[in-house]
Amino acid sequence: MKNTSELAELLPSLSVFIQVVEKGSFSSAGRETSLAPSSVSRMIDRLEKRLNVVLFTRSTRSVTTTEVGLEIYRQAQAVLSATQALFSQADSFSDTPQGVLRITAPNTLGKILLTPFLPAFLRRYPEINVELTLSDRVSNLAQDAYDLALRVTESPPENMVARALMPIDYVLVCAADYDEVLPDFPAGLIKHNIFFPDERQFRGAWRFWQNEIMESVTLVPRLMINNSDAMIDAILQGVGIALIPTFIANRYIASGKLRRVLPDWRVENPLPRNTYAITLPNKLLPLKTRVFIDDFMQWIKAEGRI
């Protein structure tokens, strides 16, 4: 490499190259980077000429990474990770939280938690600009240059730093104007339309606890949905009882739109998970990221989410 400016010019091409390897095609990499496939192809061509190697074997239907391409892919990942670590370390020495904070989070979690939290955060830190991406796709923090990811999982990735924010618990609710007589015991649920998440862990018997008393009920769902927003929309129509996460249910209960069902009973969680703030394992976390995590955790506690 002749000079640092030449390296700087190669960084965008290396980033696109990584996307092509991981997505398996120029068109998929283009969608991920908001580039036309032809632009992706030109960047790869220039990178191959500069490195004097063939990175991909191309046909009309597929793109296959060559052996040397795989080795350069590993080195490119290290280069981009080191670049991000460099900026993170520089940010950590600043006395004032500042810069662009790039966050990725699942759709529902972002809408329910981040949307109400961010306005006050932005007012408190006027020199921080937030770029929030809501997607249920799990992103690679180093490759996609995110500072922080919020994830709901049973086990956070071992090669990252994970800070537990709150557990994901579940509660039975119905619309405030639900006109059926609510049961006093779990067995009475079989007479109602039951909605619950489309996860295999929720199929079969549910266990309910009241102090030391346990009651098991097998329920057949009238409706299963894999999206919590859609579940809320359905349950607000007043035609059934739904099992939904407490962090979603609480604000609707507080506003009077939903009410608890079997409030004296605890549903045993069939899918115990936590919400985590995930960051890269940098020794010095940027100040902008640190203040976000600290403030967000305090806000969650103050809002009664945990």
Secondary structure, 3 states (H helix, E strand, C coil): CCCHHHHHHHHHHHHHHHHHHHHCCHHHHHHHHCCCHHHHHHHHHHHHHHHCCCCEEECCCCEEECHHHHHHHHHHHHHHHHHHHHHHHHHHCCCCCCEEEEEEECHHHHHHHHHHHHHHHHHHCCCEEEEEEECCCCCCHHHHCCCEEEEEECCCCCCCEEEEEEEECEEEEEECCCCCCCCCCHHHHHHCCEEEECCHHHCCEEEEEECCEEEEEECCCCEEECCHHHHHHHHCCCCCEEEEEHHHHHHHHHCCCEEECCCCCEECCCCCEEEEEEECCCCCCCHHHHHHHHHHHHHHHHCCCC
